[in-house]
Amino acid sequence: MELEKKKREGKLKQESGENKEINASVLLQRRIRGILARKFVERLRTEEMEFLGMARKKKTPEEERNDPIKKME
């Protein structure tokens, strides 16, 4: 924010092409880290809900084969 203010006031020189690339890559890294962190937290939350019994556990392949409802259909 402070950099933007200095740019508007004319106190800061124009960014070089290399700095623009660096800033763009930093922005992308920040976004990707945020996305990965949210996915990680969602997975932890799901595991905790299953552990507490507040959500159903996923069935194993063996349980799916022996599913009485599928056999009935």
JOKA-V110173 format. One record per residue. N is the residue number from 1. RES is the residue in three letters. SS is DSSP state (helix for helix, strand for strand, loop for the rest). OMEGA is omega in degrees with one decimal (none if undefined). BURIAL is I if it has 24 or more other C-alpha atoms within 12 Angstrom, else O. Layout:
BEGIN
N | RES | SS | OMEGA | BURIAL
N | RES | SS | OMEGA | BURIAL
END
This chain:
BEGIN
1 | MET | loop | -177.7 | O
2 | GLU | helix | 178.7 | O
3 | LEU | helix | -180.0 | O
4 | GLU | helix | -179.8 | O
5 | LYS | helix | 179.4 | O
6 | LYS | helix | 178.2 | O
7 | LYS | helix | -178.9 | O
8 | ARG | helix | -178.7 | O
9 | GLU | helix | 178.1 | O
10 | GLY | loop | -179.2 | O
11 | LYS | loop | -177.0 | O
12 | LEU | loop | -179.7 | O
13 | LYS | loop | 179.1 | O
14 | GLN | loop | 179.5 | O
15 | GLU | loop | 176.2 | O
16 | SER | loop | -180.0 | O
17 | GLY | helix | -179.6 | O
18 | GLU | helix | 178.6 | O
19 | ASN | helix | 178.4 | O
20 | LYS | helix | 178.9 | O
21 | GLU | helix | 179.6 | O
22 | ILE | helix | 180.0 | O
23 | ASN | helix | 178.4 | O
24 | ALA | helix | -179.8 | O
25 | SER | helix | 177.1 | O
26 | VAL | helix | 178.7 | O
27 | LEU | helix | 179.2 | O
28 | LEU | helix | 178.7 | O
29 | GLN | helix | 179.3 | O
30 | ARG | helix | -179.9 | O
31 | ARG | helix | -179.1 | O
32 | ILE | helix | 177.8 | O
33 | ARG | helix | 178.6 | O
34 | GLY | helix | 179.7 | O
35 | ILE | helix | -179.4 | O
36 | LEU | helix | 179.0 | O
37 | ALA | helix | 178.9 | O
38 | ARG | helix | 177.1 | O
39 | LYS | helix | 179.9 | O
40 | PHE | helix | -179.8 | O
41 | VAL | helix | 178.4 | O
42 | GLU | helix | 178.3 | O
43 | ARG | helix | 177.1 | O
44 | LEU | helix | -179.5 | O
45 | ARG | helix | 179.4 | O
46 | THR | helix | 178.4 | O
47 | GLU | helix | -179.6 | O
48 | GLU | helix | 178.4 | O
49 | MET | helix | 177.2 | O
50 | GLU | helix | -179.3 | O
51 | PHE | helix | -178.9 | O
52 | LEU | helix | -179.5 | O
53 | GLY | loop | -179.2 | O
54 | MET | loop | 176.7 | O
55 | ALA | loop | -179.9 | O
56 | ARG | loop | 175.7 | O
57 | LYS | loop | 176.1 | O
58 | LYS | loop | -179.2 | O
59 | LYS | loop | 176.0 | O
60 | THR | loop | 178.8 | O
61 | PRO | helix | 179.4 | O
62 | GLU | helix | 178.5 | O
63 | GLU | helix | 179.1 | O
64 | GLU | helix | 178.4 | O
65 | ARG | helix | -177.9 | O
66 | ASN | loop | -177.8 | O
67 | ASP | loop | -178.1 | O
68 | PRO | helix | 179.9 | O
69 | ILE | helix | 177.9 | O
70 | LYS | helix | 178.3 | O
71 | LYS | helix | -179.1 | O
72 | MET | helix | -178.3 | O
73 | GLU | loop | none | O
END
